[in-house]
Amino acid sequence: MKKPVVAAIVAMDEGRLIGKNGGLPWHLPEDLKHFKQLTTGHVVVMGRKTWESLPAKFRPLPGRLNVVVSRTPALIDAPAEVLRAASPEEALRLACEAASGEQKVWVIGGAELYAATLPLCDEVHLTVVAGHHEGDAWLAEFEGAFALAEERAGESCRFLSFRRAEAP
Ligand SMILES: NC(=O)c1ccc[n+]([C@@H]2O[C@H](COP(=O)([O-])OP(=O)(O)OC[C@H]3O[C@@H](n4cnc5c(N)ncnc54)[C@H](OP(=O)(O)O)[C@@H]3O)[C@@H](O)[C@H]2O)c1
């Protein structure tokens, strides 16, 4: 069976900031729409803190199989349809097993999950938010192993797509 594409989707500012006080440092409807468009119908993998940051009415994220990672997965406060994993590797394995047809596996954060899984991702879909904001979570460097494949200017941010670079 074909292995699903594993992609990360993340928004960062010009200082690589991605989070503030357990939430996002900004409110960007354009980026939320982009996130919904790309991930709906697919499988999403997230850390326990990102799971808890989702507003109750969007938890689990609708139209997507949700997989949550915790060192104590039995304690994750989630309904039965949410898959639980004890490590990022287990989460990706469960997500890839569950993905069917053309479904992708999307890593949707946060900082700790990105750091653990970016080396395993085939693609990164990065929103760059203008300026330097305040916050407390940052995106690990990944660009060295990837090549820019697409770039599109939005109204309030830039949307970049990276694919893993071919080995020389
Ligand atoms: N800008 C963006 O695109 C974006 C996207 C998503 C999230 N965020 C932001 O990122 C911030 C959250 O990031 P974060 O790094 O604090 O949290 P996180 O990555 O969402 O979750 C961290 C938790 O995941 C579990 N975990 C992580 N590594 C693990 C491992 N190796 N094995 C087992 N479990 C593991 C642990 O859960 P337990 O503690 O339960 O063991 C850990 O506390 C928030 O501010 C959020 O809003 C931003």
Ligand as a Chemical Component Dictionary entry (heavy atoms), coordinates in Angstrom:
data_LIG
# 
_chem_comp.id                   LIG 
_chem_comp.type                 NON-POLYMER 
_chem_comp.pdbx_formal_charge   0 
_chem_comp.three_letter_code    LIG 
# 
loop_
_chem_comp_atom.comp_id 
_chem_comp_atom.atom_id 
_chem_comp_atom.alt_atom_id 
_chem_comp_atom.type_symbol 
_chem_comp_atom.charge 
_chem_comp_atom.model_Cartn_x 
_chem_comp_atom.model_Cartn_y 
_chem_comp_atom.model_Cartn_z 
_chem_comp_atom.pdbx_ordinal 
LIG N1  N1  N 0  1.429  28.957 14.845 1  
LIG C1  C1  C 0  1.063  27.694 14.600 2  
LIG O1  O1  O 0  0.930  27.263 13.445 3  
LIG C2  C2  C 0  0.768  26.766 15.752 4  
LIG C3  C3  C 0  0.242  25.482 15.503 5  
LIG C4  C4  C 0  -0.008 24.662 16.613 6  
LIG C5  C5  C 0  0.262  25.099 17.892 7  
LIG N2  N2  N 1  0.780  26.347 18.079 8  
LIG C6  C6  C 0  1.086  26.845 19.410 9  
LIG O2  O2  O 0  2.163  26.075 19.960 10 
LIG C7  C7  C 0  2.028  26.130 21.393 11 
LIG C8  C8  C 0  2.041  24.723 21.932 12 
LIG O3  O3  O 0  3.291  24.114 21.632 13 
LIG P1  P1  P 0  4.030  23.215 22.724 14 
LIG O4  O4  O 0  5.354  22.837 22.217 15 
LIG O5  O5  O -1 3.954  23.919 24.040 16 
LIG O6  O6  O 0  3.050  21.964 22.880 17 
LIG P2  P2  P 0  2.616  20.765 21.877 18 
LIG O7  O7  O 0  3.731  20.399 20.980 19 
LIG O8  O8  O 0  1.283  21.099 21.291 20 
LIG O9  O9  O 0  2.302  19.618 22.944 21 
LIG C9  C9  C 0  3.337  19.209 23.804 22 
LIG C10 C10 C 0  2.881  17.958 24.497 23 
LIG O10 O10 O 0  2.841  16.871 23.559 24 
LIG C11 C11 C 0  3.264  15.698 24.209 25 
LIG N3  N3  N 0  4.567  15.280 23.654 26 
LIG C12 C12 C 0  5.500  16.049 23.045 27 
LIG N4  N4  N 0  6.593  15.317 22.718 28 
LIG C13 C13 C 0  6.325  14.050 23.105 29 
LIG C14 C14 C 0  7.046  12.834 23.059 30 
LIG N5  N5  N 0  8.282  12.755 22.530 31 
LIG N6  N6  N 0  6.465  11.727 23.544 32 
LIG C15 C15 C 0  5.218  11.763 24.063 33 
LIG N7  N7  N 0  4.484  12.901 24.168 34 
LIG C16 C16 C 0  5.036  14.025 23.694 35 
LIG C17 C17 C 0  3.429  16.042 25.680 36 
LIG O11 O11 O 0  2.157  15.876 26.279 37 
LIG P3  P3  P 0  2.007  15.518 27.857 38 
LIG O12 O12 O 0  2.470  16.752 28.590 39 
LIG O13 O13 O 0  0.547  15.242 28.016 40 
LIG O14 O14 O 0  2.877  14.322 28.104 41 
LIG C18 C18 C 0  3.816  17.504 25.612 42 
LIG O15 O15 O 0  3.596  18.232 26.816 43 
LIG C19 C19 C 0  0.710  26.846 21.699 44 
LIG O16 O16 O 0  0.975  28.202 21.976 45 
LIG C20 C20 C 0  -0.042 26.691 20.398 46 
LIG O17 O17 O 0  -1.035 27.690 20.209 47 
LIG C21 C21 C 0  1.031  27.184 17.035 48 
# 
loop_
_chem_comp_bond.comp_id 
_chem_comp_bond.atom_id_1 
_chem_comp_bond.atom_id_2 
_chem_comp_bond.value_order 
_chem_comp_bond.pdbx_ordinal 
LIG N1  C1  SING 1  
LIG C1  O1  DOUB 2  
LIG C1  C2  SING 3  
LIG C2  C3  SING 4  
LIG C2  C21 DOUB 5  
LIG C3  C4  DOUB 6  
LIG C4  C5  SING 7  
LIG C5  N2  DOUB 8  
LIG N2  C6  SING 9  
LIG N2  C21 SING 10 
LIG C6  O2  SING 11 
LIG C6  C20 SING 12 
LIG O2  C7  SING 13 
LIG C7  C8  SING 14 
LIG C7  C19 SING 15 
LIG C8  O3  SING 16 
LIG O3  P1  SING 17 
LIG P1  O4  DOUB 18 
LIG P1  O5  SING 19 
LIG P1  O6  SING 20 
LIG O6  P2  SING 21 
LIG P2  O7  DOUB 22 
LIG P2  O8  SING 23 
LIG P2  O9  SING 24 
LIG O9  C9  SING 25 
LIG C9  C10 SING 26 
LIG C10 O10 SING 27 
LIG C10 C18 SING 28 
LIG O10 C11 SING 29 
LIG C11 N3  SING 30 
LIG C11 C17 SING 31 
LIG N3  C12 SING 32 
LIG N3  C16 SING 33 
LIG C12 N4  DOUB 34 
LIG N4  C13 SING 35 
LIG C13 C14 SING 36 
LIG C13 C16 DOUB 37 
LIG C14 N5  SING 38 
LIG C14 N6  DOUB 39 
LIG N6  C15 SING 40 
LIG C15 N7  DOUB 41 
LIG N7  C16 SING 42 
LIG C17 O11 SING 43 
LIG C17 C18 SING 44 
LIG O11 P3  SING 45 
LIG P3  O12 DOUB 46 
LIG P3  O13 SING 47 
LIG P3  O14 SING 48 
LIG C18 O15 SING 49 
LIG C19 O16 SING 50 
LIG C19 C20 SING 51 
LIG C20 O17 SING 52 
# 
